[in-house]
Amino acid sequence: MTRKPMNLTAYEIMETLVAFPTVSRDSNLALVDWVEEYLGSYGVTARRVPDATGRKAAIYANVGPEVAGGVVLSGHTDVVPVDGQDWTFDPFAVTERDGKYYGRGTCDMKGFDAIALAMVPHALACGVSRPLQIALSYDEEVGCIGAPPMIDDMVAHLPRAAAAIIGEPSMLRPVTGHNASAMFQIDVHGFEVHSSKLPQGVSAIHEAGRILQWVNDWNDRLMAETPDPVSATFDPPHTTTHVGMIAGGTAHNITARDCGLRLGFRVPAGDDLGRHEAALNAMLEELDAGLRAKNPKAGVTWERMNGVPALRPEDGGAAEALIRRLTGDNGTHVVTYGTEAGQFQERGYSAVVCGPGDIAQAHQPDEWIDKDQFHKGEALMRRVVETLV
Ligand SMILES: [Zn+2]
């Protein structure tokens, strides 16, 4: 079947993508169908990598010859919710106002997705000798869950690209490092008695307090450490441990049976997440054993919810070199938020984060991308494509 090329501008593609309300909890298949149709209109065959439920999929494609040495432009299709946010504009449409494009995902990161897709006809027109690969994931905003199976599938089916550009908003600066992170759900189980009989009970809340005390002590200890040279470029330059949620207890006069916590680590690229996990596990095992000794019904259970590997600055990496050459930016840029770049790097790609817009506008009500950034981003990606000729 021959179809006519869709011939859309990057802006028009962004309008289309933003109109799909692909909040992470919902299906992204309508958007993926559209991307497949768009690519198909240029004769480009895409591959889907569905999730276990079949309600979501990643999609990727190779444009040009299937040889090594290409460039991946990578983005995510999901966006954060707008619930409870006060929006002036329709979040699922693009509104241009005062040099800004407003809409959910314009900045994070359908703007870049649109630019990447707009490069398909450019790559074909240029007659690239090495491929442009487009990779769009799902569930990035809920812990970078969708990219690993997508990248594994790419490795299995395509020659590995020489460079992966993850277009998260970086004001088009080459970001060569970011934190690793991991999150844990910890549940403390106590034993309920009337609080007047406190010694016969086990308060899950009081025992959870020991975990909080460990968190404070651990943070104090980490802050007192001299950072390694890589972590020293991060702000803060040391790992942080944080409990963002805690809930427990049923009444003021009952020793709490349950108390749950969400604990997370953010680890600069020079530090090792493993040592923090090991320390946490050791502390929880000891607490668990102590509680079981007090009462067989008491104890601690915990589970690692998700984790994102760090992006480690590469020594002469191809992705970084490409962006530095095209932008002339030789500064050191590292960020404390996680992206899918570490997951590409973990699977053998040279990776860099570089995309239009400022992370400060991500996830906000009235999210926007600066018009000038968007079009500069488009111009930069055109030049990236031209290096593949
Ligand atoms: Zn993002």
Boltz pocket constraint, residues with backbone or C-beta under 6 A from the ligand:
constraints:
  - pocket:
      binder: B
      contacts: [[A, 76], [A, 108], [A, 109], [A, 140], [A, 168]]
      max_distance: 6.0
